[in-house]
Amino acid sequence: MKENSESRGFKVLGKRVLVVAVENMAATKQEIGSEPRKKGGIPGEGIARCTFEDKILTSDIVFLRAWTQVEISCFFNPLTTALQPHEQTWQGMKTVAELRKEHNLPIPVNKGSLYKPIERKLRKFNPLVIPKSLQAALPFASKPKEIPSSRRLLLESRRVVFMERHEREVHKLIQHYQLLRKAKLEKRKHKDAEKRRVLAAERVNKQQVSRKRQS
């Protein structure tokens, strides 16, 4: 027999946590006479060490499952089928699966037992803030290098640049080469697309011929 006990974290050690039961323990003890015990049989509250796949917080609720021994009553039903003649046939009680199959009944589904996608909220950590008094004592390699971007444009970015005659000729030649390269790439792109189209048509024709031969 299984019992649930709602517990809370006592101390978190990475992915391991020490938990202690806080609810449902008194009711469980009164209903089925089960309570935490030590190895020597001394009853009392205890702390359990649990390991999880991910880190948890002390505010998380942990559900502990305990098991208790239940005595099952013995049931005996004698069958005399072995004493019957061979001409007679015997059929026992139909199972639930056979009854559902005959009456075309679906298997009941408990929505609470279905797996649901786990949606975890993205944890957002606050940026590290170092006091100015501590920044002054830190070495240069450990000081924060975050410099706020200035909205004012620098003088070099606003200055107009006039090229000389030789620079204009070089710039014009580079633009001409870039234009030729762009045209060459565009031509190659169209050629590859046409080649792929022809290959696709040939593949379709081969498939049709093979299907006709098989039929």
mmCIF file of the C-alpha atoms, coordinates in Angstrom:
data_MODEL
# 
_entry.id   MODEL 
# 
loop_
_atom_site.group_PDB 
_atom_site.id 
_atom_site.type_symbol 
_atom_site.label_atom_id 
_atom_site.label_alt_id 
_atom_site.label_comp_id 
_atom_site.label_asym_id 
_atom_site.label_entity_id 
_atom_site.label_seq_id 
_atom_site.pdbx_PDB_ins_code 
_atom_site.Cartn_x 
_atom_site.Cartn_y 
_atom_site.Cartn_z 
_atom_site.occupancy 
_atom_site.B_iso_or_equiv 
_atom_site.pdbx_formal_charge 
_atom_site.auth_seq_id 
_atom_site.auth_comp_id 
_atom_site.auth_asym_id 
_atom_site.auth_atom_id 
_atom_site.pdbx_PDB_model_num 
ATOM 1   C CA . MET A 1 1   ? 0.000   0.000   0.000   1.00 0.00 ? 1   MET A CA 1 
ATOM 2   C CA . LYS A 1 2   ? 1.326   3.416   -0.934  1.00 0.00 ? 2   LYS A CA 1 
ATOM 3   C CA . GLU A 1 3   ? 1.030   6.666   0.983   1.00 0.00 ? 3   GLU A CA 1 
ATOM 4   C CA . ASN A 1 4   ? 1.996   10.193  -0.024  1.00 0.00 ? 4   ASN A CA 1 
ATOM 5   C CA . SER A 1 5   ? 3.665   12.653  2.296   1.00 0.00 ? 5   SER A CA 1 
ATOM 6   C CA . GLU A 1 6   ? 4.091   16.289  1.425   1.00 0.00 ? 6   GLU A CA 1 
ATOM 7   C CA . SER A 1 7   ? 7.513   17.572  2.437   1.00 0.00 ? 7   SER A CA 1 
ATOM 8   C CA . ARG A 1 8   ? 9.613   20.668  2.144   1.00 0.00 ? 8   ARG A CA 1 
ATOM 9   C CA . GLY A 1 9   ? 13.299  21.187  1.603   1.00 0.00 ? 9   GLY A CA 1 
ATOM 10  C CA . PHE A 1 10  ? 15.378  21.503  4.750   1.00 0.00 ? 10  PHE A CA 1 
ATOM 11  C CA . LYS A 1 11  ? 18.807  22.079  3.234   1.00 0.00 ? 11  LYS A CA 1 
ATOM 12  C CA . VAL A 1 12  ? 19.869  22.198  -0.425  1.00 0.00 ? 12  VAL A CA 1 
ATOM 13  C CA . LEU A 1 13  ? 23.289  20.838  -1.424  1.00 0.00 ? 13  LEU A CA 1 
ATOM 14  C CA . GLY A 1 14  ? 23.429  21.269  -5.194  1.00 0.00 ? 14  GLY A CA 1 
ATOM 15  C CA . LYS A 1 15  ? 21.223  18.551  -6.693  1.00 0.00 ? 15  LYS A CA 1 
ATOM 16  C CA . ARG A 1 16  ? 20.887  16.831  -3.311  1.00 0.00 ? 16  ARG A CA 1 
ATOM 17  C CA . VAL A 1 17  ? 18.463  18.083  -0.697  1.00 0.00 ? 17  VAL A CA 1 
ATOM 18  C CA . LEU A 1 18  ? 17.534  17.093  2.853   1.00 0.00 ? 18  LEU A CA 1 
ATOM 19  C CA . VAL A 1 19  ? 13.740  17.021  3.230   1.00 0.00 ? 19  VAL A CA 1 
ATOM 20  C CA . VAL A 1 20  ? 11.506  16.602  6.260   1.00 0.00 ? 20  VAL A CA 1 
ATOM 21  C CA . ALA A 1 21  ? 7.781   15.682  6.238   1.00 0.00 ? 21  ALA A CA 1 
ATOM 22  C CA . VAL A 1 22  ? 5.487   18.478  7.401   1.00 0.00 ? 22  VAL A CA 1 
ATOM 23  C CA . GLU A 1 23  ? 1.952   17.389  6.387   1.00 0.00 ? 23  GLU A CA 1 
ATOM 24  C CA . ASN A 1 24  ? -0.252  14.286  6.151   1.00 0.00 ? 24  ASN A CA 1 
ATOM 25  C CA . MET A 1 25  ? 1.994   12.326  8.528   1.00 0.00 ? 25  MET A CA 1 
ATOM 26  C CA . ALA A 1 26  ? -0.440  12.456  11.473  1.00 0.00 ? 26  ALA A CA 1 
ATOM 27  C CA . ALA A 1 27  ? -3.410  11.489  9.291   1.00 0.00 ? 27  ALA A CA 1 
ATOM 28  C CA . THR A 1 28  ? -1.455  8.619   7.761   1.00 0.00 ? 28  THR A CA 1 
ATOM 29  C CA . LYS A 1 29  ? -0.471  7.341   11.185  1.00 0.00 ? 29  LYS A CA 1 
ATOM 30  C CA . GLN A 1 30  ? -4.102  7.414   12.337  1.00 0.00 ? 30  GLN A CA 1 
ATOM 31  C CA . GLU A 1 31  ? -5.505  5.724   9.207   1.00 0.00 ? 31  GLU A CA 1 
ATOM 32  C CA . ILE A 1 32  ? -3.122  2.847   8.552   1.00 0.00 ? 32  ILE A CA 1 
ATOM 33  C CA . GLY A 1 33  ? -0.849  2.925   11.583  1.00 0.00 ? 33  GLY A CA 1 
ATOM 34  C CA . SER A 1 34  ? 2.279   3.764   9.603   1.00 0.00 ? 34  SER A CA 1 
ATOM 35  C CA . GLU A 1 35  ? 4.911   6.176   10.870  1.00 0.00 ? 35  GLU A CA 1 
ATOM 36  C CA . PRO A 1 36  ? 8.609   6.827   10.280  1.00 0.00 ? 36  PRO A CA 1 
ATOM 37  C CA . ARG A 1 37  ? 10.883  4.542   12.280  1.00 0.00 ? 37  ARG A CA 1 
ATOM 38  C CA . LYS A 1 38  ? 14.605  4.121   12.662  1.00 0.00 ? 38  LYS A CA 1 
ATOM 39  C CA . LYS A 1 39  ? 16.448  0.902   11.964  1.00 0.00 ? 39  LYS A CA 1 
ATOM 40  C CA . GLY A 1 40  ? 16.119  -0.090  15.609  1.00 0.00 ? 40  GLY A CA 1 
ATOM 41  C CA . GLY A 1 41  ? 12.331  0.463   15.564  1.00 0.00 ? 41  GLY A CA 1 
ATOM 42  C CA . ILE A 1 42  ? 12.316  3.793   17.402  1.00 0.00 ? 42  ILE A CA 1 
ATOM 43  C CA . PRO A 1 43  ? 9.468   5.921   15.991  1.00 0.00 ? 43  PRO A CA 1 
ATOM 44  C CA . GLY A 1 44  ? 9.865   9.613   15.292  1.00 0.00 ? 44  GLY A CA 1 
ATOM 45  C CA . GLU A 1 45  ? 10.298  12.214  12.606  1.00 0.00 ? 45  GLU A CA 1 
ATOM 46  C CA . GLY A 1 46  ? 13.309  11.958  10.359  1.00 0.00 ? 46  GLY A CA 1 
ATOM 47  C CA . ILE A 1 47  ? 15.097  13.709  7.515   1.00 0.00 ? 47  ILE A CA 1 
ATOM 48  C CA . ALA A 1 48  ? 15.540  12.023  4.135   1.00 0.00 ? 48  ALA A CA 1 
ATOM 49  C CA . ARG A 1 49  ? 18.333  12.775  1.651   1.00 0.00 ? 49  ARG A CA 1 
ATOM 50  C CA . CYS A 1 50  ? 17.083  12.921  -1.954  1.00 0.00 ? 50  CYS A CA 1 
ATOM 51  C CA . THR A 1 51  ? 18.938  13.430  -5.240  1.00 0.00 ? 51  THR A CA 1 
ATOM 52  C CA . PHE A 1 52  ? 17.256  15.110  -8.222  1.00 0.00 ? 52  PHE A CA 1 
ATOM 53  C CA . GLU A 1 53  ? 18.177  15.540  -11.882 1.00 0.00 ? 53  GLU A CA 1 
ATOM 54  C CA . ASP A 1 54  ? 18.167  19.331  -11.599 1.00 0.00 ? 54  ASP A CA 1 
ATOM 55  C CA . LYS A 1 55  ? 18.700  21.885  -8.871  1.00 0.00 ? 55  LYS A CA 1 
ATOM 56  C CA . ILE A 1 56  ? 15.682  22.687  -6.717  1.00 0.00 ? 56  ILE A CA 1 
ATOM 57  C CA . LEU A 1 57  ? 14.881  25.490  -4.318  1.00 0.00 ? 57  LEU A CA 1 
ATOM 58  C CA . THR A 1 58  ? 13.939  25.370  -0.662  1.00 0.00 ? 58  THR A CA 1 
ATOM 59  C CA . SER A 1 59  ? 10.498  26.710  -1.595  1.00 0.00 ? 59  SER A CA 1 
ATOM 60  C CA . ASP A 1 60  ? 9.740   23.664  -3.792  1.00 0.00 ? 60  ASP A CA 1 
ATOM 61  C CA . ILE A 1 61  ? 7.380   20.982  -2.483  1.00 0.00 ? 61  ILE A CA 1 
ATOM 62  C CA . VAL A 1 62  ? 8.688   17.401  -2.502  1.00 0.00 ? 62  VAL A CA 1 
ATOM 63  C CA . PHE A 1 63  ? 6.267   14.437  -2.460  1.00 0.00 ? 63  PHE A CA 1 
ATOM 64  C CA . LEU A 1 64  ? 7.621   11.389  -0.642  1.00 0.00 ? 64  LEU A CA 1 
ATOM 65  C CA . ARG A 1 65  ? 6.073   7.945   -1.153  1.00 0.00 ? 65  ARG A CA 1 
ATOM 66  C CA . ALA A 1 66  ? 6.168   5.358   1.593   1.00 0.00 ? 66  ALA A CA 1 
ATOM 67  C CA . TRP A 1 67  ? 5.066   1.730   1.498   1.00 0.00 ? 67  TRP A CA 1 
ATOM 68  C CA . THR A 1 68  ? 3.395   -0.358  4.162   1.00 0.00 ? 68  THR A CA 1 
ATOM 69  C CA . GLN A 1 69  ? 2.654   -4.072  4.347   1.00 0.00 ? 69  GLN A CA 1 
ATOM 70  C CA . VAL A 1 70  ? -0.979  -5.107  3.801   1.00 0.00 ? 70  VAL A CA 1 
ATOM 71  C CA . GLU A 1 71  ? -2.247  -8.589  4.559   1.00 0.00 ? 71  GLU A CA 1 
ATOM 72  C CA . ILE A 1 72  ? -4.273  -10.015 1.655   1.00 0.00 ? 72  ILE A CA 1 
ATOM 73  C CA . SER A 1 73  ? -7.120  -12.349 2.525   1.00 0.00 ? 73  SER A CA 1 
ATOM 74  C CA . CYS A 1 74  ? -6.767  -15.801 0.993   1.00 0.00 ? 74  CYS A CA 1 
ATOM 75  C CA . PHE A 1 75  ? -9.378  -16.858 -1.553  1.00 0.00 ? 75  PHE A CA 1 
ATOM 76  C CA . PHE A 1 76  ? -9.922  -20.425 -2.733  1.00 0.00 ? 76  PHE A CA 1 
ATOM 77  C CA . ASN A 1 77  ? -12.419 -21.518 -5.368  1.00 0.00 ? 77  ASN A CA 1 
ATOM 78  C CA . PRO A 1 78  ? -12.190 -25.200 -6.353  1.00 0.00 ? 78  PRO A CA 1 
ATOM 79  C CA . LEU A 1 79  ? -12.708 -26.063 -10.036 1.00 0.00 ? 79  LEU A CA 1 
ATOM 80  C CA . THR A 1 80  ? -13.885 -29.500 -11.150 1.00 0.00 ? 80  THR A CA 1 
ATOM 81  C CA . THR A 1 81  ? -13.152 -28.984 -14.835 1.00 0.00 ? 81  THR A CA 1 
ATOM 82  C CA . ALA A 1 82  ? -10.561 -31.748 -14.846 1.00 0.00 ? 82  ALA A CA 1 
ATOM 83  C CA . LEU A 1 83  ? -13.279 -34.262 -13.881 1.00 0.00 ? 83  LEU A CA 1 
ATOM 84  C CA . GLN A 1 84  ? -15.551 -33.421 -16.805 1.00 0.00 ? 84  GLN A CA 1 
ATOM 85  C CA . PRO A 1 85  ? -15.686 -35.693 -19.878 1.00 0.00 ? 85  PRO A CA 1 
ATOM 86  C CA . HIS A 1 86  ? -13.791 -34.657 -22.995 1.00 0.00 ? 86  HIS A CA 1 
ATOM 87  C CA . GLU A 1 87  ? -16.995 -33.949 -24.943 1.00 0.00 ? 87  GLU A CA 1 
ATOM 88  C CA . GLN A 1 88  ? -17.961 -31.131 -22.586 1.00 0.00 ? 88  GLN A CA 1 
ATOM 89  C CA . THR A 1 89  ? -16.204 -27.780 -22.694 1.00 0.00 ? 89  THR A CA 1 
ATOM 90  C CA . TRP A 1 90  ? -15.911 -25.313 -19.886 1.00 0.00 ? 90  TRP A CA 1 
ATOM 91  C CA . GLN A 1 91  ? -15.392 -21.583 -20.082 1.00 0.00 ? 91  GLN A CA 1 
ATOM 92  C CA . GLY A 1 92  ? -14.604 -19.427 -17.094 1.00 0.00 ? 92  GLY A CA 1 
ATOM 93  C CA . MET A 1 93  ? -15.650 -15.879 -16.369 1.00 0.00 ? 93  MET A CA 1 
ATOM 94  C CA . LYS A 1 94  ? -14.761 -13.440 -19.128 1.00 0.00 ? 94  LYS A CA 1 
ATOM 95  C CA . THR A 1 95  ? -12.031 -10.969 -18.450 1.00 0.00 ? 95  THR A CA 1 
ATOM 96  C CA . VAL A 1 96  ? -12.495 -7.222  -18.647 1.00 0.00 ? 96  VAL A CA 1 
ATOM 97  C CA . ALA A 1 97  ? -10.489 -7.114  -21.886 1.00 0.00 ? 97  ALA A CA 1 
ATOM 98  C CA . GLU A 1 98  ? -12.779 -9.700  -23.520 1.00 0.00 ? 98  GLU A CA 1 
ATOM 99  C CA . LEU A 1 99  ? -15.910 -7.817  -22.432 1.00 0.00 ? 99  LEU A CA 1 
ATOM 100 C CA . ARG A 1 100 ? -14.542 -4.528  -23.795 1.00 0.00 ? 100 ARG A CA 1 
ATOM 101 C CA . LYS A 1 101 ? -13.687 -6.235  -27.099 1.00 0.00 ? 101 LYS A CA 1 
ATOM 102 C CA . GLU A 1 102 ? -17.175 -7.753  -27.462 1.00 0.00 ? 102 GLU A CA 1 
ATOM 103 C CA . HIS A 1 103 ? -19.019 -4.537  -26.634 1.00 0.00 ? 103 HIS A CA 1 
ATOM 104 C CA . ASN A 1 104 ? -16.497 -2.333  -28.462 1.00 0.00 ? 104 ASN A CA 1 
ATOM 105 C CA . LEU A 1 105 ? -15.804 -0.236  -25.370 1.00 0.00 ? 105 LEU A CA 1 
ATOM 106 C CA . PRO A 1 106 ? -12.705 1.980   -25.218 1.00 0.00 ? 106 PRO A CA 1 
ATOM 107 C CA . ILE A 1 107 ? -10.203 1.713   -22.406 1.00 0.00 ? 107 ILE A CA 1 
ATOM 108 C CA . PRO A 1 108 ? -10.848 4.459   -19.844 1.00 0.00 ? 108 PRO A CA 1 
ATOM 109 C CA . VAL A 1 109 ? -8.080  7.038   -19.769 1.00 0.00 ? 109 VAL A CA 1 
ATOM 110 C CA . ASN A 1 110 ? -7.197  8.984   -16.654 1.00 0.00 ? 110 ASN A CA 1 
ATOM 111 C CA . LYS A 1 111 ? -6.082  12.424  -17.773 1.00 0.00 ? 111 LYS A CA 1 
ATOM 112 C CA . GLY A 1 112 ? -4.122  12.873  -14.591 1.00 0.00 ? 112 GLY A CA 1 
ATOM 113 C CA . SER A 1 113 ? -1.921  9.891   -15.461 1.00 0.00 ? 113 SER A CA 1 
ATOM 114 C CA . LEU A 1 114 ? -0.900  11.187  -18.902 1.00 0.00 ? 114 LEU A CA 1 
ATOM 115 C CA . TYR A 1 115 ? 2.510   12.698  -19.466 1.00 0.00 ? 115 TYR A CA 1 
ATOM 116 C CA . LYS A 1 116 ? 2.479   16.446  -19.941 1.00 0.00 ? 116 LYS A CA 1 
ATOM 117 C CA . PRO A 1 117 ? 5.195   18.608  -21.457 1.00 0.00 ? 117 PRO A CA 1 
ATOM 118 C CA . ILE A 1 118 ? 7.399   20.223  -18.854 1.00 0.00 ? 118 ILE A CA 1 
ATOM 119 C CA . GLU A 1 119 ? 7.468   23.981  -19.294 1.00 0.00 ? 119 GLU A CA 1 
ATOM 120 C CA . ARG A 1 120 ? 10.186  25.642  -17.280 1.00 0.00 ? 120 ARG A CA 1 
ATOM 121 C CA . LYS A 1 121 ? 10.397  29.384  -17.012 1.00 0.00 ? 121 LYS A CA 1 
ATOM 122 C CA . LEU A 1 122 ? 13.658  30.857  -18.184 1.00 0.00 ? 122 LEU A CA 1 
ATOM 123 C CA . ARG A 1 123 ? 15.574  31.994  -15.144 1.00 0.00 ? 123 ARG A CA 1 
ATOM 124 C CA . LYS A 1 124 ? 16.888  35.501  -15.483 1.00 0.00 ? 124 LYS A CA 1 
ATOM 125 C CA . PHE A 1 125 ? 19.926  36.418  -13.442 1.00 0.00 ? 125 PHE A CA 1 
ATOM 126 C CA . ASN A 1 126 ? 20.621  39.992  -12.471 1.00 0.00 ? 126 ASN A CA 1 
ATOM 127 C CA . PRO A 1 127 ? 23.874  41.471  -13.786 1.00 0.00 ? 127 PRO A CA 1 
ATOM 128 C CA . LEU A 1 128 ? 26.847  41.510  -11.458 1.00 0.00 ? 128 LEU A CA 1 
ATOM 129 C CA . VAL A 1 129 ? 27.207  44.885  -9.780  1.00 0.00 ? 129 VAL A CA 1 
ATOM 130 C CA . ILE A 1 130 ? 30.612  45.723  -8.301  1.00 0.00 ? 130 ILE A CA 1 
ATOM 131 C CA . PRO A 1 131 ? 30.804  48.716  -5.955  1.00 0.00 ? 131 PRO A CA 1 
ATOM 132 C CA . LYS A 1 132 ? 33.069  51.545  -7.057  1.00 0.00 ? 132 LYS A CA 1 
ATOM 133 C CA . SER A 1 133 ? 35.126  51.237  -3.899  1.00 0.00 ? 133 SER A CA 1 
ATOM 134 C CA . LEU A 1 134 ? 35.875  47.608  -4.753  1.00 0.00 ? 134 LEU A CA 1 
ATOM 135 C CA . GLN A 1 135 ? 36.541  48.387  -8.428  1.00 0.00 ? 135 GLN A CA 1 
ATOM 136 C CA . ALA A 1 136 ? 39.321  50.758  -7.441  1.00 0.00 ? 136 ALA A CA 1 
ATOM 137 C CA . ALA A 1 137 ? 41.080  47.972  -5.499  1.00 0.00 ? 137 ALA A CA 1 
ATOM 138 C CA . LEU A 1 138 ? 40.747  45.377  -8.290  1.00 0.00 ? 138 LEU A CA 1 
ATOM 139 C CA . PRO A 1 139 ? 43.524  44.845  -10.868 1.00 0.00 ? 139 PRO A CA 1 
ATOM 140 C CA . PHE A 1 140 ? 42.925  46.040  -14.400 1.00 0.00 ? 140 PHE A CA 1 
ATOM 141 C CA . ALA A 1 141 ? 42.295  42.512  -15.735 1.00 0.00 ? 141 ALA A CA 1 
ATOM 142 C CA . SER A 1 142 ? 39.435  41.985  -13.238 1.00 0.00 ? 142 SER A CA 1 
ATOM 143 C CA . LYS A 1 143 ? 37.767  45.363  -13.661 1.00 0.00 ? 143 LYS A CA 1 
ATOM 144 C CA . PRO A 1 144 ? 34.518  45.465  -15.695 1.00 0.00 ? 144 PRO A CA 1 
ATOM 145 C CA . LYS A 1 145 ? 35.130  46.506  -19.314 1.00 0.00 ? 145 LYS A CA 1 
ATOM 146 C CA . GLU A 1 146 ? 31.525  47.359  -20.166 1.00 0.00 ? 146 GLU A CA 1 
ATOM 147 C CA . ILE A 1 147 ? 31.603  50.813  -21.761 1.00 0.00 ? 147 ILE A CA 1 
ATOM 148 C CA . PRO A 1 148 ? 28.207  52.404  -22.498 1.00 0.00 ? 148 PRO A CA 1 
ATOM 149 C CA . SER A 1 149 ? 27.695  53.210  -26.176 1.00 0.00 ? 149 SER A CA 1 
ATOM 150 C CA . SER A 1 150 ? 27.786  56.912  -26.906 1.00 0.00 ? 150 SER A CA 1 
ATOM 151 C CA . ARG A 1 151 ? 24.980  58.335  -29.025 1.00 0.00 ? 151 ARG A CA 1 
ATOM 152 C CA . ARG A 1 152 ? 27.082  61.261  -30.185 1.00 0.00 ? 152 ARG A CA 1 
ATOM 153 C CA . LEU A 1 153 ? 28.814  60.598  -33.475 1.00 0.00 ? 153 LEU A CA 1 
ATOM 154 C CA . LEU A 1 154 ? 32.563  60.934  -33.545 1.00 0.00 ? 154 LEU A CA 1 
ATOM 155 C CA . LEU A 1 155 ? 34.229  63.579  -35.615 1.00 0.00 ? 155 LEU A CA 1 
ATOM 156 C CA . GLU A 1 156 ? 35.866  60.990  -37.891 1.00 0.00 ? 156 GLU A CA 1 
ATOM 157 C CA . SER A 1 157 ? 32.485  59.483  -38.855 1.00 0.00 ? 157 SER A CA 1 
ATOM 158 C CA . ARG A 1 158 ? 31.041  62.878  -39.839 1.00 0.00 ? 158 ARG A CA 1 
ATOM 159 C CA . ARG A 1 159 ? 34.082  64.109  -41.713 1.00 0.00 ? 159 ARG A CA 1 
ATOM 160 C CA . VAL A 1 160 ? 33.768  64.199  -45.520 1.00 0.00 ? 160 VAL A CA 1 
ATOM 161 C CA . VAL A 1 161 ? 36.581  62.348  -47.308 1.00 0.00 ? 161 VAL A CA 1 
ATOM 162 C CA . PHE A 1 162 ? 37.712  63.458  -50.778 1.00 0.00 ? 162 PHE A CA 1 
ATOM 163 C CA . MET A 1 163 ? 39.688  60.924  -52.778 1.00 0.00 ? 163 MET A CA 1 
ATOM 164 C CA . GLU A 1 164 ? 42.587  61.821  -55.007 1.00 0.00 ? 164 GLU A CA 1 
ATOM 165 C CA . ARG A 1 165 ? 42.773  60.951  -58.685 1.00 0.00 ? 165 ARG A CA 1 
ATOM 166 C CA . HIS A 1 166 ? 44.740  57.736  -58.160 1.00 0.00 ? 166 HIS A CA 1 
ATOM 167 C CA . GLU A 1 167 ? 42.403  56.635  -55.349 1.00 0.00 ? 167 GLU A CA 1 
ATOM 168 C CA . ARG A 1 168 ? 39.354  57.306  -57.531 1.00 0.00 ? 168 ARG A CA 1 
ATOM 169 C CA . GLU A 1 169 ? 40.785  55.143  -60.322 1.00 0.00 ? 169 GLU A CA 1 
ATOM 170 C CA . VAL A 1 170 ? 41.517  52.277  -57.903 1.00 0.00 ? 170 VAL A CA 1 
ATOM 171 C CA . HIS A 1 171 ? 38.028  52.550  -56.404 1.00 0.00 ? 171 HIS A CA 1 
ATOM 172 C CA . LYS A 1 172 ? 36.452  52.529  -59.868 1.00 0.00 ? 172 LYS A CA 1 
ATOM 173 C CA . LEU A 1 173 ? 38.478  49.446  -60.869 1.00 0.00 ? 173 LEU A CA 1 
ATOM 174 C CA . ILE A 1 174 ? 37.419  47.580  -57.708 1.00 0.00 ? 174 ILE A CA 1 
ATOM 175 C CA . GLN A 1 175 ? 33.762  48.389  -58.360 1.00 0.00 ? 175 GLN A CA 1 
ATOM 176 C CA . HIS A 1 176 ? 34.135  47.104  -61.939 1.00 0.00 ? 176 HIS A CA 1 
ATOM 177 C CA . TYR A 1 177 ? 35.621  43.797  -60.703 1.00 0.00 ? 177 TYR A CA 1 
ATOM 178 C CA . GLN A 1 178 ? 32.857  43.433  -58.125 1.00 0.00 ? 178 GLN A CA 1 
ATOM 179 C CA . LEU A 1 179 ? 30.232  43.967  -60.828 1.00 0.00 ? 179 LEU A CA 1 
ATOM 180 C CA . LEU A 1 180 ? 31.841  41.306  -63.033 1.00 0.00 ? 180 LEU A CA 1 
ATOM 181 C CA . ARG A 1 181 ? 32.001  38.867  -60.109 1.00 0.00 ? 181 ARG A CA 1 
ATOM 182 C CA . LYS A 1 182 ? 28.335  39.470  -59.270 1.00 0.00 ? 182 LYS A CA 1 
ATOM 183 C CA . ALA A 1 183 ? 27.292  38.841  -62.888 1.00 0.00 ? 183 ALA A CA 1 
ATOM 184 C CA . LYS A 1 184 ? 29.404  35.667  -63.007 1.00 0.00 ? 184 LYS A CA 1 
ATOM 185 C CA . LEU A 1 185 ? 27.840  34.323  -59.806 1.00 0.00 ? 185 LEU A CA 1 
ATOM 186 C CA . GLU A 1 186 ? 24.342  35.100  -61.080 1.00 0.00 ? 186 GLU A CA 1 
ATOM 187 C CA . LYS A 1 187 ? 25.063  33.278  -64.341 1.00 0.00 ? 187 LYS A CA 1 
ATOM 188 C CA . ARG A 1 188 ? 26.426  30.263  -62.460 1.00 0.00 ? 188 ARG A CA 1 
ATOM 189 C CA . LYS A 1 189 ? 23.346  30.246  -60.224 1.00 0.00 ? 189 LYS A CA 1 
ATOM 190 C CA . HIS A 1 190 ? 20.981  30.106  -63.219 1.00 0.00 ? 190 HIS A CA 1 
ATOM 191 C CA . LYS A 1 191 ? 23.095  27.396  -64.834 1.00 0.00 ? 191 LYS A CA 1 
ATOM 192 C CA . ASP A 1 192 ? 23.004  25.225  -61.691 1.00 0.00 ? 192 ASP A CA 1 
ATOM 193 C CA . ALA A 1 193 ? 19.233  25.696  -61.371 1.00 0.00 ? 193 ALA A CA 1 
ATOM 194 C CA . GLU A 1 194 ? 18.732  24.594  -64.994 1.00 0.00 ? 194 GLU A CA 1 
ATOM 195 C CA . LYS A 1 195 ? 20.975  21.569  -64.413 1.00 0.00 ? 195 LYS A CA 1 
ATOM 196 C CA . ARG A 1 196 ? 19.000  20.555  -61.317 1.00 0.00 ? 196 ARG A CA 1 
ATOM 197 C CA . ARG A 1 197 ? 15.732  20.918  -63.234 1.00 0.00 ? 197 ARG A CA 1 
ATOM 198 C CA . VAL A 1 198 ? 16.975  18.629  -66.026 1.00 0.00 ? 198 VAL A CA 1 
ATOM 199 C CA . LEU A 1 199 ? 18.198  16.017  -63.539 1.00 0.00 ? 199 LEU A CA 1 
ATOM 200 C CA . ALA A 1 200 ? 14.856  16.082  -61.710 1.00 0.00 ? 200 ALA A CA 1 
ATOM 201 C CA . ALA A 1 201 ? 12.981  15.551  -64.990 1.00 0.00 ? 201 ALA A CA 1 
ATOM 202 C CA . GLU A 1 202 ? 15.235  12.612  -65.905 1.00 0.00 ? 202 GLU A CA 1 
ATOM 203 C CA . ARG A 1 203 ? 14.713  11.069  -62.460 1.00 0.00 ? 203 ARG A CA 1 
ATOM 204 C CA . VAL A 1 204 ? 10.921  11.338  -62.834 1.00 0.00 ? 204 VAL A CA 1 
ATOM 205 C CA . ASN A 1 205 ? 11.062  9.689   -66.267 1.00 0.00 ? 205 ASN A CA 1 
ATOM 206 C CA . LYS A 1 206 ? 13.167  6.807   -64.929 1.00 0.00 ? 206 LYS A CA 1 
ATOM 207 C CA . GLN A 1 207 ? 10.708  6.245   -62.076 1.00 0.00 ? 207 GLN A CA 1 
ATOM 208 C CA . GLN A 1 208 ? 7.767   6.157   -64.484 1.00 0.00 ? 208 GLN A CA 1 
ATOM 209 C CA . VAL A 1 209 ? 9.542   3.647   -66.744 1.00 0.00 ? 209 VAL A CA 1 
ATOM 210 C CA . SER A 1 210 ? 10.403  1.396   -63.791 1.00 0.00 ? 210 SER A CA 1 
ATOM 211 C CA . ARG A 1 211 ? 6.785   1.494   -62.561 1.00 0.00 ? 211 ARG A CA 1 
ATOM 212 C CA . LYS A 1 212 ? 5.497   0.496   -66.009 1.00 0.00 ? 212 LYS A CA 1 
ATOM 213 C CA . ARG A 1 213 ? 7.912   -2.443  -66.120 1.00 0.00 ? 213 ARG A CA 1 
ATOM 214 C CA . GLN A 1 214 ? 6.830   -3.636  -62.678 1.00 0.00 ? 214 GLN A CA 1 
ATOM 215 C CA . SER A 1 215 ? 3.136   -3.393  -63.556 1.00 0.00 ? 215 SER A CA 1 
# 
